Amino acid sequence: MKKGKLIIFSAPSGSGKTTLVHYLLSRPELNLAFSISAASRQRRPNEIDGKDYYFITPEAFKEKITRGEFIEWEEVYKDNFYGTLRTEVERLLKAGKNVIFDIDVKGGLNIKKQFPDNSLAIFVQPPSVKELEKRLRTRQTETEEKIKMRLEKAHEEMKYAKNFDVILVNDDLEKAKKDAYNIVSKFINTPS
């Protein structure tokens, strides 16, 4: 049996990585399964526990960190943790799937570091910070304070782009979808 591969999508919030990941998941020939991250933040109205994230309290998250249950984790903001549960990735690989991640920049690089030969790290870059701000405002899911925090974080995250295997600029969504498909398809079909 061919061993599954890990495909990591990271980007500043609002770059379109989630849209690209959802598009790739809709392509059955890629044999992808989504790695659901754990998060200690509040669930947004349209999110489903166990589908979008595993929502757990900051206290429970800290306990799991202590027990070594995460492949990677980060405290993104105070008491606002995100992480990848080891059991989640193992479950998907055992099912014979290629695992796709929609994850923050540092988390993506941590996974790449742990699985250097079996993973592809893709950085989705917005055309500009100005466009990124426009996308965040259009979402209407964030307070003004959160938007400012996300834009500050985006400036930091974009400095890490050079550490990824591929930088995919999302300035035209249809082109970015085709590019993402071609990059992932080639990686999956190249023997490890």
N, C-alpha and C positions, 0 to 999 in steps of 0.2 A: 504494500500500500504506500502511495506517495505521501510523504509527510507534509502536513499543512504549513503554510507560510503566514507570516504576520505582515500586514499592511497598515502602516501608521499614518494617519492624516492629522496634522497639527497646523494651527494658524491662530492669529489674533481673532478674538470674538468678532463676528460680522464679516469674515472673509469669504464665507460660502462653503466651508469645509463640510458642514452637516448636510447641505444640499448635495454636494458631490458624493459623499458617503452613501446617502439614501439612493442616489442614482445608481451607483455601483452595486448596491445590494439588490436592486431590481433586475440585475443581469444574471440569470441563473447559471450561465456557462462559466462564470467566475468562481462559483462554489464558495461564496463568501458568507460568513456569519458575523454578526455585530457583537463586539465585546462591550457589554454593558458596564459602564463605570459605576463606582459607588460615589455618592456625594452627600455631604452633610448640610447642604443649603436647603432652603425651603423649595418645595415643589411648585413649579409654575402651573397655572390653571390647565394648560393643554398637555401636561406631562403625566405619564403613567409609571408608577413604581414597578420595577422589574422589566420595563420595556425601554424607557428612556434612560433611567438611572436606577440603581438600588439606593433609595433614600434612607439614610440612617442618621442617628443623632451624632453630634460632635463627640459625645462621651463614648458611644459604641464604636465610632470610627477610631478613636484613640486606643481603645482596647484591642481592636483588630491590628493596629500598627504594632502595638506591644507584642502581640502573638505572631508577628511576621506573616500575616495573611495577605499582604499586598505585594505585587510585583513592583509596583511603583505607587507613590502617593505624594501629594503636595498640599500644603496649607496655602491656598491661593490668596485668600484674605483671612483676617482673624477669625478663627473657629469655622472657616469655610474650607473644608477638605474635599479633595477629589482623589480617587485612586482606582487601580485596577486589581481586582481580586484574583489571586493565583488560581482558585478553583474555577473561576469563569473561563479563563484562557484554557486550562486543562480540559474542561468539559467540551469546549468547541473543537479543540484539536483531536480529542478522542473520537468525536463524531465525524472526523475526516474532513473538516472544513478548513478553509483559509480564513484567518481571523482578521477582521478590519477594526481599526480603532479610530475614534473621533475624540481626540485628546489634546490637552494643552501642550505647549511647546516643551517644557521641561520634562513632563511625563513621557512624551513621545521620544525624546532623546534618551531617557532612562531605559525605556523598553529596547530601543535600538542597541544600547550599550550591553544589555543582558543577552540579546539574541542577534549578534552582529551578522551571522551568516544566513539567518533564516528570516530576516525582516527587511522591509523597504520603508524608509521614512520620507514622507512627502510633506513639504511645507507649502501651504496654500497662501499665496501672498495677494493682498488686495492691490488694486492699481495705484492707490494712494491712501494716505491717512484721512484726507478730506472725504474720499469716497467711503471709507470705512465708517466715519462718523455719520455720514448720510444714511448708510445701511442700518446702523444701530438705532438711529432716530426713527427710521421707517418702521422698524419692528414694533415699537411702542410697548416694549416689555420692561424697560429700564427707567429708573429715576434719573434725573439730571446728574446727581452725584455718582451713580453707578456708571453712566456713560463716560463721565470724566475719568473715573477709575479704570475703565476698560480701555480708553484711549491712551492713558499713561502706560498701562500694561502692554498695549500693542506696540508702542515705541520700543519698549524693552524686548519684547518677543521677536520683533523683526531683526534684531541684532543676531539672533540665533539661526536665522535662515540658512546661512552658509554651512552650518553643521549637519544639514539634512542631505539625503541622497539626491533629492530632486526638489527644485523650486518650481511650483506651478502657479503662474500669475492668473488670477481670476478677474479678467477685465471684460470678458464676454462669456457668459455662463454656458452657452451651447458649445463653444470651442473648448472651454475648460472641462466639460463633461467628456468630450471626445478624447482630449489629451489624457485625462485621468484614466479613462478606459484603456487606452493604448499602453500607457505606462504600467498599469496594474496587470493587464493581460500578458504583456511581455515578461514581467517579473514572475508571475505564477507559472508560466509555461517554460521558463528557463530552469533546467535541472540545477538543484542546489549543489 
